[in-house]
Structure formats: C-alpha cells, structure tokens
Amino acid sequence: MKLLSVAGSPKRWLATINNHIFDAKETASVEVPGGRVRLQVIEIGSNYADVVIEGTGVAKRITLSQEK
C-alpha cells in the first residue's frame, strides 16, 4: 500500500492511496498485490494517512516516503 500524494489544506486534506483519492473518514477498496482490500481512512495530515484495513481493526500510518 502506498501513499502517493496529499493535497488540500489542514481543514480538508485528500490522500491518494494506490491510485484512489480518499477524504478523511472514507472507506473504499484499493488494488494491492494479490487482490483488493478495503481501507478506512481515519485521519490525513500533510504527509501521512492513518488507515485501518477492514477486518484487522489495526490502525496503520503510511507516509509519503513509505511503501508496503
């Protein structure tokens, strides 16, 4: 999973994760190696997005320089 970009302002950030644009609190499916996963975006900052992969219940922070 890769955070490709963050755009907007502190009042409303948008994050592009694996070629899907997310708003904070949005849930959607994204393509990953081996299939698709549903992500819920919890919070977006100027260089990060906090997400939960559906079914895990575990929050993860991805940053602009991090790839998994």
CNS distance restraints for C-alpha pairs under 8 A (distance, minus, plus):
assign (resid   1 and name CA) (resid  17 and name CA) 7.03 0.50 0.50
assign (resid   1 and name CA) (resid  18 and name CA) 6.20 0.50 0.50
assign (resid   1 and name CA) (resid  32 and name CA) 6.47 0.50 0.50
assign (resid   1 and name CA) (resid  67 and name CA) 6.11 0.50 0.50
assign (resid   1 and name CA) (resid  68 and name CA) 4.88 0.50 0.50
assign (resid   2 and name CA) (resid  17 and name CA) 5.60 0.50 0.50
assign (resid   2 and name CA) (resid  18 and name CA) 5.55 0.50 0.50
assign (resid   2 and name CA) (resid  62 and name CA) 7.16 0.50 0.50
assign (resid   2 and name CA) (resid  63 and name CA) 7.95 0.50 0.50
assign (resid   2 and name CA) (resid  64 and name CA) 7.64 0.50 0.50
assign (resid   2 and name CA) (resid  66 and name CA) 6.73 0.50 0.50
assign (resid   2 and name CA) (resid  67 and name CA) 4.89 0.50 0.50
assign (resid   2 and name CA) (resid  68 and name CA) 6.26 0.50 0.50
assign (resid   3 and name CA) (resid  15 and name CA) 7.07 0.50 0.50
assign (resid   3 and name CA) (resid  16 and name CA) 5.94 0.50 0.50
assign (resid   3 and name CA) (resid  17 and name CA) 4.53 0.50 0.50
assign (resid   3 and name CA) (resid  18 and name CA) 6.65 0.50 0.50
assign (resid   3 and name CA) (resid  48 and name CA) 7.47 0.50 0.50
assign (resid   3 and name CA) (resid  49 and name CA) 7.44 0.50 0.50
assign (resid   3 and name CA) (resid  62 and name CA) 6.34 0.50 0.50
assign (resid   3 and name CA) (resid  63 and name CA) 6.08 0.50 0.50
assign (resid   3 and name CA) (resid  64 and name CA) 5.33 0.50 0.50
assign (resid   3 and name CA) (resid  65 and name CA) 7.85 0.50 0.50
assign (resid   3 and name CA) (resid  66 and name CA) 7.34 0.50 0.50
assign (resid   3 and name CA) (resid  67 and name CA) 7.41 0.50 0.50
assign (resid   4 and name CA) (resid  15 and name CA) 7.58 0.50 0.50
assign (resid   4 and name CA) (resid  16 and name CA) 5.36 0.50 0.50
assign (resid   4 and name CA) (resid  17 and name CA) 5.75 0.50 0.50
assign (resid   4 and name CA) (resid  18 and name CA) 6.89 0.50 0.50
assign (resid   4 and name CA) (resid  19 and name CA) 7.40 0.50 0.50
assign (resid   4 and name CA) (resid  64 and name CA) 6.24 0.50 0.50
assign (resid   5 and name CA) (resid  15 and name CA) 5.78 0.50 0.50
assign (resid   5 and name CA) (resid  16 and name CA) 5.18 0.50 0.50
assign (resid   5 and name CA) (resid  17 and name CA) 7.48 0.50 0.50
assign (resid   5 and name CA) (resid  47 and name CA) 7.85 0.50 0.50
assign (resid   5 and name CA) (resid  64 and name CA) 6.60 0.50 0.50
assign (resid   6 and name CA) (resid  13 and name CA) 6.63 0.50 0.50
assign (resid   6 and name CA) (resid  14 and name CA) 5.61 0.50 0.50
assign (resid   6 and name CA) (resid  15 and name CA) 4.50 0.50 0.50
assign (resid   6 and name CA) (resid  16 and name CA) 6.41 0.50 0.50
assign (resid   6 and name CA) (resid  44 and name CA) 7.99 0.50 0.50
assign (resid   6 and name CA) (resid  45 and name CA) 7.72 0.50 0.50
assign (resid   6 and name CA) (resid  46 and name CA) 6.27 0.50 0.50
assign (resid   6 and name CA) (resid  47 and name CA) 6.36 0.50 0.50
assign (resid   6 and name CA) (resid  48 and name CA) 7.57 0.50 0.50
assign (resid   7 and name CA) (resid  13 and name CA) 5.70 0.50 0.50
assign (resid   7 and name CA) (resid  14 and name CA) 5.28 0.50 0.50
assign (resid   7 and name CA) (resid  15 and name CA) 6.56 0.50 0.50
assign (resid   7 and name CA) (resid  46 and name CA) 7.63 0.50 0.50
assign (resid   8 and name CA) (resid  12 and name CA) 5.85 0.50 0.50
assign (resid   8 and name CA) (resid  13 and name CA) 4.64 0.50 0.50
assign (resid   8 and name CA) (resid  14 and name CA) 6.06 0.50 0.50
assign (resid   9 and name CA) (resid  13 and name CA) 5.41 0.50 0.50
assign (resid   9 and name CA) (resid  46 and name CA) 7.89 0.50 0.50
assign (resid  10 and name CA) (resid  45 and name CA) 7.22 0.50 0.50
assign (resid  10 and name CA) (resid  46 and name CA) 7.42 0.50 0.50
assign (resid  12 and name CA) (resid  23 and name CA) 7.74 0.50 0.50
assign (resid  12 and name CA) (resid  24 and name CA) 7.92 0.50 0.50
assign (resid  13 and name CA) (resid  23 and name CA) 6.77 0.50 0.50
assign (resid  13 and name CA) (resid  24 and name CA) 7.27 0.50 0.50
assign (resid  13 and name CA) (resid  44 and name CA) 6.00 0.50 0.50
assign (resid  13 and name CA) (resid  45 and name CA) 6.70 0.50 0.50
assign (resid  13 and name CA) (resid  46 and name CA) 7.36 0.50 0.50
assign (resid  14 and name CA) (resid  21 and name CA) 6.61 0.50 0.50
assign (resid  14 and name CA) (resid  22 and name CA) 5.64 0.50 0.50
assign (resid  14 and name CA) (resid  23 and name CA) 4.98 0.50 0.50
assign (resid  14 and name CA) (resid  24 and name CA) 7.14 0.50 0.50
assign (resid  14 and name CA) (resid  44 and name CA) 7.09 0.50 0.50
assign (resid  15 and name CA) (resid  21 and name CA) 5.60 0.50 0.50
assign (resid  15 and name CA) (resid  22 and name CA) 5.18 0.50 0.50
assign (resid  15 and name CA) (resid  23 and name CA) 6.62 0.50 0.50
assign (resid  15 and name CA) (resid  44 and name CA) 6.85 0.50 0.50
assign (resid  15 and name CA) (resid  49 and name CA) 6.97 0.50 0.50
assign (resid  16 and name CA) (resid  20 and name CA) 5.31 0.50 0.50
assign (resid  16 and name CA) (resid  21 and name CA) 4.32 0.50 0.50
assign (resid  16 and name CA) (resid  22 and name CA) 6.14 0.50 0.50
assign (resid  17 and name CA) (resid  21 and name CA) 6.43 0.50 0.50
assign (resid  17 and name CA) (resid  22 and name CA) 7.31 0.50 0.50
assign (resid  17 and name CA) (resid  30 and name CA) 7.79 0.50 0.50
assign (resid  18 and name CA) (resid  30 and name CA) 6.38 0.50 0.50
assign (resid  18 and name CA) (resid  31 and name CA) 6.74 0.50 0.50
assign (resid  18 and name CA) (resid  32 and name CA) 7.57 0.50 0.50
assign (resid  19 and name CA) (resid  30 and name CA) 7.87 0.50 0.50
assign (resid  20 and name CA) (resid  30 and name CA) 6.77 0.50 0.50
assign (resid  22 and name CA) (resid  26 and name CA) 6.13 0.50 0.50
assign (resid  22 and name CA) (resid  27 and name CA) 7.89 0.50 0.50
assign (resid  22 and name CA) (resid  41 and name CA) 7.19 0.50 0.50
assign (resid  23 and name CA) (resid  41 and name CA) 7.36 0.50 0.50
assign (resid  23 and name CA) (resid  44 and name CA) 7.92 0.50 0.50
assign (resid  24 and name CA) (resid  41 and name CA) 5.51 0.50 0.50
assign (resid  24 and name CA) (resid  42 and name CA) 5.90 0.50 0.50
assign (resid  24 and name CA) (resid  43 and name CA) 5.39 0.50 0.50
assign (resid  24 and name CA) (resid  44 and name CA) 6.07 0.50 0.50
assign (resid  25 and name CA) (resid  40 and name CA) 6.48 0.50 0.50
assign (resid  25 and name CA) (resid  41 and name CA) 5.13 0.50 0.50
assign (resid  25 and name CA) (resid  42 and name CA) 5.17 0.50 0.50
assign (resid  25 and name CA) (resid  43 and name CA) 6.95 0.50 0.50
assign (resid  26 and name CA) (resid  40 and name CA) 5.71 0.50 0.50
assign (resid  26 and name CA) (resid  41 and name CA) 5.53 0.50 0.50
assign (resid  26 and name CA) (resid  42 and name CA) 7.72 0.50 0.50
assign (resid  27 and name CA) (resid  38 and name CA) 6.76 0.50 0.50
assign (resid  27 and name CA) (resid  39 and name CA) 5.44 0.50 0.50
assign (resid  27 and name CA) (resid  40 and name CA) 4.15 0.50 0.50
assign (resid  27 and name CA) (resid  41 and name CA) 6.32 0.50 0.50
assign (resid  28 and name CA) (resid  38 and name CA) 5.35 0.50 0.50
assign (resid  28 and name CA) (resid  39 and name CA) 5.60 0.50 0.50
assign (resid  28 and name CA) (resid  40 and name CA) 6.72 0.50 0.50
assign (resid  29 and name CA) (resid  36 and name CA) 6.25 0.50 0.50
assign (resid  29 and name CA) (resid  37 and name CA) 5.34 0.50 0.50
assign (resid  29 and name CA) (resid  38 and name CA) 4.08 0.50 0.50
assign (resid  29 and name CA) (resid  39 and name CA) 6.11 0.50 0.50
assign (resid  30 and name CA) (resid  36 and name CA) 5.47 0.50 0.50
assign (resid  30 and name CA) (resid  37 and name CA) 5.63 0.50 0.50
assign (resid  30 and name CA) (resid  38 and name CA) 6.32 0.50 0.50
assign (resid  30 and name CA) (resid  39 and name CA) 7.26 0.50 0.50
assign (resid  31 and name CA) (resid  35 and name CA) 5.98 0.50 0.50
assign (resid  31 and name CA) (resid  36 and name CA) 4.49 0.50 0.50
assign (resid  31 and name CA) (resid  37 and name CA) 6.69 0.50 0.50
assign (resid  32 and name CA) (resid  36 and name CA) 5.51 0.50 0.50
assign (resid  32 and name CA) (resid  37 and name CA) 7.01 0.50 0.50
assign (resid  37 and name CA) (resid  53 and name CA) 6.91 0.50 0.50
assign (resid  37 and name CA) (resid  54 and name CA) 7.21 0.50 0.50
assign (resid  38 and name CA) (resid  53 and name CA) 5.97 0.50 0.50
assign (resid  38 and name CA) (resid  54 and name CA) 5.38 0.50 0.50
assign (resid  39 and name CA) (resid  51 and name CA) 6.33 0.50 0.50
assign (resid  39 and name CA) (resid  52 and name CA) 5.69 0.50 0.50
assign (resid  39 and name CA) (resid  53 and name CA) 4.71 0.50 0.50
assign (resid  39 and name CA) (resid  54 and name CA) 5.85 0.50 0.50
assign (resid  40 and name CA) (resid  51 and name CA) 5.49 0.50 0.50
assign (resid  40 and name CA) (resid  52 and name CA) 5.22 0.50 0.50
assign (resid  40 and name CA) (resid  53 and name CA) 6.51 0.50 0.50
assign (resid  40 and name CA) (resid  54 and name CA) 7.04 0.50 0.50
assign (resid  41 and name CA) (resid  49 and name CA) 6.92 0.50 0.50
assign (resid  41 and name CA) (resid  50 and name CA) 5.97 0.50 0.50
assign (resid  41 and name CA) (resid  51 and name CA) 4.41 0.50 0.50
assign (resid  41 and name CA) (resid  52 and name CA) 6.57 0.50 0.50
assign (resid  42 and name CA) (resid  49 and name CA) 7.51 0.50 0.50
assign (resid  42 and name CA) (resid  50 and name CA) 5.38 0.50 0.50
assign (resid  42 and name CA) (resid  51 and name CA) 5.44 0.50 0.50
assign (resid  42 and name CA) (resid  52 and name CA) 7.24 0.50 0.50
assign (resid  43 and name CA) (resid  49 and name CA) 5.77 0.50 0.50
assign (resid  43 and name CA) (resid  50 and name CA) 5.12 0.50 0.50
assign (resid  43 and name CA) (resid  51 and name CA) 7.28 0.50 0.50
assign (resid  44 and name CA) (resid  48 and name CA) 5.90 0.50 0.50
assign (resid  44 and name CA) (resid  49 and name CA) 4.38 0.50 0.50
assign (resid  44 and name CA) (resid  50 and name CA) 6.34 0.50 0.50
assign (resid  45 and name CA) (resid  49 and name CA) 6.22 0.50 0.50
assign (resid  47 and name CA) (resid  63 and name CA) 5.77 0.50 0.50
assign (resid  47 and name CA) (resid  64 and name CA) 5.67 0.50 0.50
assign (resid  48 and name CA) (resid  61 and name CA) 6.65 0.50 0.50
assign (resid  48 and name CA) (resid  62 and name CA) 5.60 0.50 0.50
assign (resid  48 and name CA) (resid  63 and name CA) 4.22 0.50 0.50
assign (resid  48 and name CA) (resid  64 and name CA) 6.25 0.50 0.50
assign (resid  49 and name CA) (resid  61 and name CA) 5.73 0.50 0.50
assign (resid  49 and name CA) (resid  62 and name CA) 5.49 0.50 0.50
assign (resid  49 and name CA) (resid  63 and name CA) 6.50 0.50 0.50
assign (resid  50 and name CA) (resid  59 and name CA) 6.55 0.50 0.50
assign (resid  50 and name CA) (resid  60 and name CA) 5.58 0.50 0.50
assign (resid  50 and name CA) (resid  61 and name CA) 4.37 0.50 0.50
assign (resid  50 and name CA) (resid  62 and name CA) 6.40 0.50 0.50
assign (resid  51 and name CA) (resid  59 and name CA) 5.55 0.50 0.50
assign (resid  51 and name CA) (resid  60 and name CA) 5.38 0.50 0.50
assign (resid  51 and name CA) (resid  61 and name CA) 6.34 0.50 0.50
assign (resid  51 and name CA) (resid  62 and name CA) 7.70 0.50 0.50
assign (resid  52 and name CA) (resid  56 and name CA) 7.21 0.50 0.50
assign (resid  52 and name CA) (resid  57 and name CA) 6.23 0.50 0.50
assign (resid  52 and name CA) (resid  58 and name CA) 5.71 0.50 0.50
assign (resid  52 and name CA) (resid  59 and name CA) 4.62 0.50 0.50
assign (resid  52 and name CA) (resid  60 and name CA) 6.21 0.50 0.50
assign (resid  53 and name CA) (resid  57 and name CA) 6.91 0.50 0.50
assign (resid  53 and name CA) (resid  58 and name CA) 7.06 0.50 0.50
assign (resid  53 and name CA) (resid  59 and name CA) 7.52 0.50 0.50
assign (resid  62 and name CA) (resid  66 and name CA) 6.14 0.50 0.50
assign (resid  62 and name CA) (resid  67 and name CA) 7.70 0.50 0.50
